[in-house]
Amino acid sequence: MKLIVGFGNPEEKYNFTRHNFGFLTLDFYAKIKKLEWQKKEKFNAIWLKYGDTILIKPQTYYNEVGRSVQAFSHFYKISPKDILIICDDFNLEFGKIRFRTHGSAGGNNGLKSVITEIGTADFPRLRLGTGSSLRKKTGDTDFVLGKFTASEKEKLPDILREACENIDSKL
């Protein structure tokens, strides 16, 4: 069994914000695979099962996503090595995608939450770059909670396709 986790915030006002890049990626993945999200939440997450893989969008807010990850991984007995995290990274240039099999939180509060809850940083992660010069003008919090710019939105379909290809190659 594998677990794929997209990071984001649950309220509609956060749609198309940089911090919801993980949710956006899983929604795109579900759409191209013609998958349906479950109507009922489980372990504080919107979820779906696809073969031997579970996709989740935690509904606990970004900084506490580890609670849902821990609940799913414990219930389904999923090893940390079989958990793929998809999150935004403002330290990577917009459009860059970086895969790592393990590593530190790198300042990402969602990754810190997962590490705390499952007790290890030894899990794969797919970091989606959101970095731009706008971050210096707005500050970190306003930047990650800000909506994608018009020019970024134009590039999203290609970035999301590449991210989904990365997901498929890791399954």
Sequence and secondary structure as in RCSB ss.txt:
>XXXX:A:sequence
MKLIVGFGNPEEKYNFTRHNFGFLTLDFYAKIKKLEWQKKEKFNAIWLKYGDTILIKPQTYYNEVGRSVQAFSHF
YKISPKDILIICDDFNLEFGKIRFRTHGSAGGNNGLKSVITEIGTADFPRLRLGTGSSLRKKTGDTDFVLGKFTA
SEKEKLPDILREACENIDSKL
>XXXX:A:secstr
 EEEEE    SGGGTTBGGGHHHHHHHHHHHHHT    SS BTTEEEEEETTEEEEEESS GGGTHHHHHHHHHH
TT  GGGEEEEEEEEEEETT EEEESS   TT HHHHHHHHHHS S S EEEEEEE THHHHH HHHHHTSB  H
HHHHHHHHHHHHHHHHHHHH 
